Amino acid sequence: MGMSVGPVEGGEETAMSEINVVPLTDVMLVLLIIFLITVPVVIQTVPVRLPSVRFEPTTTKPENVSLSVRANDAGECEIYWNLTKVNSEELLNRAVTKLEAEIERLGGVENLTEETMPEAHIRGDVDTPYRCIGGAIFTMQRAGFARVGFISEPPPGGPVQRL
């Protein structure tokens, strides 16, 4: 490591032609080590198989609730209970009333089983933002519906199997 503290013995100043490259190489080696460690982490991917949509006929029971969710032209969420447009508060009230009526019909909470529990089936438009569908799911779960499912269309041209 070189350092110039003043003029040479002759009294004449000369230009220093030596460059100290040690700090530069230290920084470059540190950056190289950082990139060698971080690049494989960033490039590494997790193999994920996305589920393929199969058309499974749904068993429509009279106690199930059918909801349709879409966004209007202004971007506001619209929720339909069967064919009746409802807001979030009306949806919660209707869901609680429906669940209470079903429990009363069965003779109490102790008679409610997995098979007799009513379900909420949600049809969501393709262009609907997730916040609209997520809000409908949250409201139905808040009302007490434990089973919330989605209704989708089968892929075009695929065979439909009937049971």
Backbone as a ProteinNet text record, in pm:
[ID]
protein_1_A
[PRIMARY]
MGMSVGPVEGGEETAMSEINVVPLTDVMLVLLIIFLITVPVVIQTVPVRLPSVRFEPTTTKPENVSLSVRANDAGECEIYWNLTKVNSEELLNRAVTKLEAEIERLGGVENLTEETMPEAHIRGDVDTPYRCIGGAIFTMQRAGFARVGFISEPPPGGPVQRL
[TERTIARY]
84.7	0	90.2	62.8	148.9	77.6	157.7	97.5	198.3	151.8	239.2	212.6	318.6	301.9	360.1	422.7	480.4	569.3	635.4	721.8	845	900	1019.9	1138.4	1251	1363.3	1412.2	1393.5	1441	1355.6	1244.4	1158.9	1059.6	1068	979.5	866.1	743.1	630.4	614.3	590.7	565.5	427.7	372	239.3	252.5	156.2	158.3	93.2	163	111.8	64.4	67.5	22.4	-122.4	-207.5	-346.5	-361.8	-421.2	-443.5	-570	-555.3	-667.9	-717.6	-659.4	-700.4	-845.1	-885.7	-1027.1	-1123.1	-1083.5	-1167.6	-1184.1	-1078	-1088.4	-1167.3	-1154.2	-1233.1	-1382.6	-1420.4	-1561.6	-1610.3	-1532.6	-1571.9	-1585.6	-1498	-1507.8	-1631.2	-1660.6	-1780.9	-1905.4	-1912.3	-2026.5	-2037.8	-1923.8	-1925.6	-1981.1	-1940.5	-1990.8	-2139.6	-2183.8	-2327.1	-2407.7	-2363.6	-2437.2	-2433.4	-2321.8	-2315.5	-2412.3	-2437.1	-2528.1	-2673.9	-2701.9	-2841.8	-2902.2	-2826.6	-2883.5	-2947.6	-2886.8	-2957	-3085.2	-3089.4	-3209.8	-3322.2	-3289.7	-3390.3	-3438.9	-3349.8	-3385.3	-3456.1	-3433.1	-3492.5	-3643.8	-3711.1	-3856.4	-3908.9	-4028.7	-4095.5	-4191.4	-4178.2	-4270.1	-4410.9	-4506.5	-4644.3	-4732.5	-4815.8	-4914.2	-5045.8	-5093.8	-5220.6	-5333.5	-5440.7	-5551	-5621.1	-5661.2	-5739.4	-5886.7	-5965.5	-6107.5	-6179.9	-6249.8	-6331.4	-6475.8	-6557.8	-6700	-6757.3	-6797.1	-6863.1	-7003.4	-7104.3	-7240.2	-7264.7	-7319.9	-7348.5	-7487.3	-7498.3	-7629.6	-7695.9	-7796.5	-7865.3	-7970.6	-7949	-8045.1	-8122.2	-8246	-8324.6	-8268.3	-8191.8	-8138.9	-8012	-7953.2	-7833.7	-7867.6	-7770.4	-7786.8	-7707.3	-7770	-7703.7	-7678.2	-7550.7	-7511	-7441.6	-7466.8	-7395.1	-7327.1	-7199.2	-7121.3	-7061.1	-7075.2	-7014.1	-6985.5	-6910.9	-6882.3	-6955.9	-7017.2	-7087.3	-6987.4	-7037.9	-6950.4	-6868.7	-6918.8	-6846.1	-6743.3	-6737.5	-6642.5	-6694.1	-6822.1	-6881.2	-6928.3	-6922.8	-6961.5	-7113.5	-7163.6	-7305.8	-7321.5	-7404.3	-7428.5	-7576.6	-7604	-7741.8	-7769.7	-7872.7	-7922	-8028.9	-8002	-8083.8	-8090.6	-8200.7	-8210	-8231.1	-8227.3	-8252.6	-8120.5	-8103.9	-7982.6	-7986	-7876	-7865.9	-7733.8	-7732.1	-7604.6	-7545.1	-7431.2	-7362	-7444.9	-7512.1	-7591.9	-7712.3	-7779.5	-7893.4	-7847.1	-7728.6	-7674.2	-7651.2	-7592.4	-7567.5	-7699	-7796	-7925.3	-7996.5	-7997.7	-8063.3	-7993.7	-7859.4	-7784.5	-7810.2	-7810.7	-7837.2	-7979	-8075.4	-8214.4	-8228.7	-8162.7	-8168.7	-8108.9	-7994.2	-7929.2	-8012	-8067.3	-8152.4	-8276.9	-8336.9	-8454.3	-8419	-8302.2	-8259.2	-8232.5	-8172.6	-8147.4	-8279.9	-8374	-8505	-8578.1	-8564.1	-8628.9	-8574.8	-8444.6	-8382.7	-8407	-8456.2	-8485.7	-8375.6	-8284.9	-8180.5	-8041.8	-7945.7	-7806.7	-7750.1	-7796.2	-7743	-7776.9	-7877.4	-7914.4	-7847.1	-7768.5	-7699.3	-7572	-7561.1	-7443.9	-7376.7	-7268.8	-7195.4	-7281.5	-7362.5	-7447.3	-7567.2	-7619.9	-7738.7	-7705	-7578.2	-7537.3	-7558.3	-7629.7	-7648.9	-7517.3	-7509	-7388.8	-7420.8	-7319.1	-7331	-7255.2	-7322.7	-7261.1	-7247.2	-7124.3	-7096.5	-7058.1	-7128.8	-7093.1	-7027.6	-6900	-6827.9	-6795.9	-6825	-6793	-6641.8	-6594.9	-6450.9	-6383.7	-6451.6	-6391.7	-6416.4	-6471.5	-6501	-6373	-6346.4	-6228.9	-6243.5	-6130.1	-6131.9	-6198	-6187.2	-6245.8	-6396.4	-6462.2	-6607.4	-6638.6	-6568.4	-6592.4	-6547.1	-6432.3	-6383.6	-6478.8	-6540.6	-6638.4	-6760.3	-6806.6	-6921.4	-6886	-6766.8	-6722.2	-6716.9	-6655.8	-6642.1	-6778.8	-6870.9	-7004.2	-7076	-7067	-7134	-7071.5	-6940.9	-6876.2	-6909.9	-6920.9	-6959.6	-7101.2	-7186.7	-7324.4	-7332.8	-7230.2	-7229.6	-7221.8	-7215.1	-7202.7	-7058.7	-7041.2	-6906.7	-6861.5	-6955.8	-6922	-6958.9	-6856.2	-6873.5	-6801.9	-6873.7	-6814.4	-6831.9	-6759.6	-6764.4	-6824.8	-6905.6	-6964.5	-6885.7	-6839	-6763.1	-6819.7	-6776.8	-6818.8	-6718.4	-6765.7	-6670.4	-6592.3	-6474.6	-6399.9	-6478.9	-6473.2	-6552.4	-6506.1	-6600.9	-6570.2	-6533.6	-6525.4	-6490.1	-6610.7	-6587.9	-6701.8	-6759.4	-6887.8	-6956.9	-7004.2	-6963.8	-7002.9	-7119.3	-7220.2	-7337.4	-7331.6	-7370.2	-7370.9	-7504.5
-115.3	0	122.8	211.7	328.9	454.5	548.5	672.8	784.6	894	1007.7	1113	1151.9	1247.5	1384.3	1396.7	1527.6	1514.7	1623.8	1620.6	1533.6	1487.6	1404.4	1491.8	1429.4	1502.2	1618.5	1610.9	1718.2	1842.7	1838.1	1953.7	1972.9	1892.4	1908	1806.8	1854.8	1763.8	1691	1562.2	1482.1	1418	1389.6	1326.3	1183.2	1144	1008	914.7	816.8	728.1	595	578.6	454.3	470.3	371.1	371.7	256.6	283.5	180.7	102.9	-18.8	-99.5	-198.8	-202.6	-299.2	-274.7	-151.7	-133.2	-168.7	-138	-171.6	-322.6	-397	-543.5	-601	-541.5	-588.7	-572.7	-456.3	-431.4	-525.9	-544.8	-633	-777.5	-824.7	-962	-978.5	-878.2	-884.7	-889	-804.6	-806.2	-939.3	-994.2	-1124.2	-1232.5	-1234.6	-1334	-1314.6	-1189.2	-1163.1	-1213.9	-1184.2	-1229.3	-1381	-1444.3	-1590.5	-1657.2	-1592.5	-1648.5	-1617.4	-1494.8	-1455.6	-1498.2	-1507.5	-1540.9	-1679.7	-1784.3	-1913.7	-1912.9	-1830.5	-1822	-1755.1	-1651.5	-1579.4	-1662.1	-1730.9	-1808.3	-1938.5	-1989.4	-2116	-2105.3	-2202.4	-2203.2	-2325.4	-2314.9	-2424.7	-2487.5	-2616.3	-2678.6	-2687.6	-2630	-2628.5	-2678.3	-2774.2	-2821	-2755.8	-2673.3	-2608.1	-2705.3	-2697.1	-2791.9	-2766	-2873.6	-2859.3	-2863.9	-2783.6	-2773.9	-2890.9	-2965.4	-3076.7	-3041.4	-3084.4	-3059.3	-3171.1	-3137.8	-3233.1	-3181.4	-3256.4	-3208	-3185	-3070.1	-3039.4	-3090.3	-3139.2	-3182.5	-3061.7	-3013.1	-2894.8	-2937.1	-2896.8	-2923.3	-2795.3	-2806.6	-2685.2	-2594.9	-2649.4	-2564.8	-2490.2	-2522.5	-2452.5	-2311.9	-2223.2	-2084.9	-2061.9	-2002.4	-1972.4	-1822.4	-1786.3	-1645.7	-1621.8	-1507.2	-1463.3	-1332	-1323.3	-1204.7	-1149.2	-1018.1	-952.9	-808.2	-742.2	-599.8	-524.6	-413.2	-334.6	-247.8	-163.2	-80.2	19.1	59.2	152.6	82.1	-50.8	-126.5	-163.5	-136.5	-170.8	-315.5	-379.3	-519.7	-532.7	-631.1	-663.2	-808.9	-834.7	-971	-1000.5	-1116.1	-1158.2	-1286.1	-1284	-1403.1	-1459.2	-1573	-1625.8	-1516.4	-1448.4	-1341.3	-1204.6	-1196.6	-1072	-1005.7	-879.5	-805.8	-765.7	-793.4	-761.1	-689.5	-610.8	-552.4	-641.1	-602.5	-687.6	-710.3	-606.4	-620.2	-712.5	-694.9	-782.2	-926.3	-942.7	-1077.6	-1146.1	-1072.8	-1129.7	-1164.4	-1074.6	-1100.4	-1219.3	-1226.5	-1339.2	-1471	-1468.8	-1592	-1640.6	-1549.6	-1587.8	-1642.7	-1576	-1621.9	-1759.3	-1780	-1909.3	-2019.6	-1992.7	-2093.5	-2123.1	-2021.7	-2044	-2124.7	-2095.4	-2170.9	-2316.6	-2341.2	-2478	-2553.8	-2487.9	-2551.6	-2583.9	-2491.5	-2514.2	-2628.3	-2636.5	-2743	-2880.7	-2885.6	-3012.5	-3047.5	-2955.6	-2985.4	-2947.8	-2860.3	-2814.7	-2834.5	-2768.7	-2774.5	-2915.8	-2991.7	-3127.2	-3219.1	-3188.8	-3271.7	-3226.9	-3122.1	-3070.1	-3151.3	-3215.2	-3296.2	-3237.7	-3298.9	-3255.3	-3266	-3368.8	-3389.5	-3295.2	-3258.8	-3173.7	-3025.4	-2993.4	-2853.4	-2784.9	-2673.6	-2604.8	-2546.9	-2535	-2484.3	-2353.5	-2274.8	-2153.3	-2177.6	-2167	-2183.7	-2046.6	-2011.2	-1878.5	-1891.5	-1815.6	-1802.2	-1665.5	-1665.5	-1538.7	-1514	-1392.4	-1354.1	-1352.3	-1381.1	-1387.9	-1253.6	-1145.6	-1013.2	-950.3	-1025.3	-972.4	-964.2	-850.9	-842.7	-937	-981.2	-1077	-1019.5	-889.4	-829.5	-851.5	-857.4	-880.1	-1024	-1118.6	-1259.8	-1289.4	-1234	-1253.5	-1196.2	-1083.7	-1024.8	-1113.4	-1174.6	-1265.3	-1389.5	-1442.8	-1559.8	-1524.8	-1411	-1368.6	-1350.4	-1287.9	-1263.8	-1395.6	-1491.6	-1620.3	-1697.8	-1693	-1761.3	-1692.6	-1561.1	-1486.9	-1521	-1551.7	-1589.3	-1730.1	-1812.9	-1947.5	-2057.9	-2025.4	-2127.4	-2177.7	-2304.5	-2361.6	-2409	-2439.1	-2491.8	-2388.6	-2334.9	-2237.7	-2292.6	-2305.4	-2361.5	-2267.6	-2296.8	-2216.2	-2297.4	-2231.5	-2292.2	-2241.4	-2332.9	-2293.4	-2362.8	-2316.7	-2378.7	-2485.8	-2592.8	-2693.8	-2638.9	-2694.6	-2647.9	-2677	-2587.9	-2609.2	-2731.1	-2805.8	-2920	-3045.8	-3039.6	-3157.8	-3245.5	-3374.2	-3463	-3439.6	-3444.4	-3428.3	-3565.5	-3604.8	-3735.9	-3718.1	-3795.9	-3793.9	-3914.1	-3895	-4005.9	-4072
0	0	0	-92.6	-103.8	-61.1	-10.2	33.2	9.6	-44.3	-68.7	39.3	111.8	219.8	186.7	78.8	42.9	-78.7	-108.9	-227.8	-204.3	-313.2	-309.7	-264.1	-226.8	-168.9	-254.9	-380	-466.3	-454.9	-392.2	-373.7	-486.8	-587	-700.5	-690.2	-710	-701.5	-832.8	-823.5	-944.4	-930.3	-1043.3	-1042.4	-993.1	-909.1	-854.8	-956.4	-1001.3	-1105.8	-1049.4	-922.2	-862.4	-814.4	-843.7	-797.8	-700.5	-588.6	-488.7	-528.7	-577.8	-626.5	-522.4	-407.1	-304.7	-259.3	-228.8	-191	-304.9	-428.3	-542.7	-556	-541	-551.6	-434	-316.7	-201.8	-228.1	-277.7	-306.4	-416.1	-519.3	-629.6	-581.5	-496.2	-444.9	-356.9	-276.6	-193.6	-281.1	-382.9	-474.7	-547.5	-589.3	-657.3	-565.7	-442	-346.7	-323.1	-307.9	-288.4	-407.4	-529.8	-648	-662.3	-627.5	-636.1	-538.8	-427.1	-327.8	-363.1	-406.5	-425.6	-558.7	-664.2	-795.1	-795.6	-743.8	-744.2	-661.4	-557.3	-475.7	-554.3	-628.3	-705.5	-823.7	-890.6	-1009.3	-972.7	-855.7	-814.7	-813.6	-872.4	-877	-804.1	-759.3	-692	-793.3	-819.5	-915.3	-856.9	-926.6	-881.2	-994.8	-965.2	-1062.3	-1028.6	-1118.2	-1094.7	-1122.7	-1047.5	-1068.1	-1200.6	-1263.5	-1385.3	-1347	-1414.3	-1381.6	-1445.4	-1365.3	-1413.3	-1390	-1480.2	-1464.9	-1380.8	-1262.5	-1175.8	-1151.4	-1189.7	-1167	-1018.4	-987.4	-848.2	-813	-694.4	-648	-584	-650.5	-600.8	-500.4	-377.9	-272	-246.1	-203.8	-181.3	-72.1	19.2	126.9	85.8	-30.2	-76.7	-123	-110.8	-150.3	-277.5	-377.4	-503.8	-512.5	-522.3	-532.3	-666	-724.7	-844.5	-810	-843.8	-809.9	-938.4	-956	-1071.9	-1036.5	-1123.9	-1106.7	-1216.8	-1181.5	-1283	-1358.8	-1447.7	-1530.6	-1448.5	-1333	-1245.8	-1157.6	-1163.5	-1082.9	-945.9	-918.7	-789	-791.4	-675.4	-664.1	-661.5	-734.3	-733.3	-694.1	-594.1	-546.6	-564.9	-621.2	-645.1	-567.1	-485.4	-415.2	-506.8	-568.3	-678.5	-785.7	-801.6	-901.3	-838.5	-705.6	-634.3	-597.3	-638	-604.7	-457.7	-385.6	-243.1	-217.7	-109.2	-66.9	42.7	97.5	195.7	321.4	369.2	490.7	468	354.3	321.9	302.3	241.5	221.6	356	450.6	583.3	652.3	647.5	712.4	649.3	516.5	449.1	481.2	484.5	511.7	654.2	750.3	889.6	902.1	838.9	843.9	779.7	666.1	595.9	683	743.5	827.3	952	1014.6	1132.6	1095.9	980.7	936	909	854.2	826.2	955.9	1053.2	1182.8	1251.2	1242.9	1302.9	1232	1099.6	1023.6	1062.7	1092.4	1130	1276.3	1353.9	1493.6	1590	1550.5	1641.2	1584	1646.4	1600.3	1612.3	1710.8	1731.2	1614.6	1534.6	1419.8	1290.6	1297	1179.6	1157	1041.7	1007.4	884.3	845.1	726.1	601	593.8	476.1	473.6	589.3	593.9	603	619.2	628.2	493.6	490.5	362.3	310	179.3	114.2	43.4	21.9	-58.9	-188.1	-301.1	-432.5	-496.3	-530.6	-584.2	-730.8	-814.5	-955.3	-970.1	-1003	-1018.4	-1164.1	-1209.9	-1345.8	-1363.8	-1484.8	-1510.6	-1484.4	-1515	-1501	-1363.8	-1271.3	-1138.5	-1055.9	-990.9	-904.1	-784.2	-733.9	-623.6	-499.1	-479.1	-358.7	-352.4	-468.2	-469.7	-427.9	-487.8	-456.2	-313.9	-275.6	-138.9	-35.3	-66.3	24.6	41.8	-68.6	-60.9	21.8	2.9	80.2	228	259.5	399.1	464.1	392.4	448	474.1	381.6	400.3	516.4	529.3	641.3	772.8	770.3	890.8	934.2	836.9	868.4	925.4	904.4	960.5	857.4	729	625.2	623.3	653.8	658	520	434.8	302.2	196.6	132.9	26.2	-96	-206.8	-328	-445.9	-553.8	-673.9	-787.2	-866.7	-984.8	-1104.9	-1189.5	-1307.7	-1430.3	-1544.6	-1669.4	-1707.5	-1771.9	-1818.5	-1936.8	-1964.3	-2080.5	-2207.8	-2307.3	-2428.2	-2505.9	-2557.5	-2642.1	-2565.3	-2435.4	-2358	-2334.7	-2317.5	-2292.3	-2153.9	-2145.6	-2017.7	-1974.4	-1855.2	-1804.2	-1710.1	-1733.1	-1644.8	-1554	-1431.9	-1335.5	-1332
[MASK]
+++++++++++++++++++++++++++++++++++++++++++++++++++++++++++++++++++++++++++++++++++++++++++++++++++++++++++++++++++++++++++++++++++++++++++++++++++++++++++++++++++

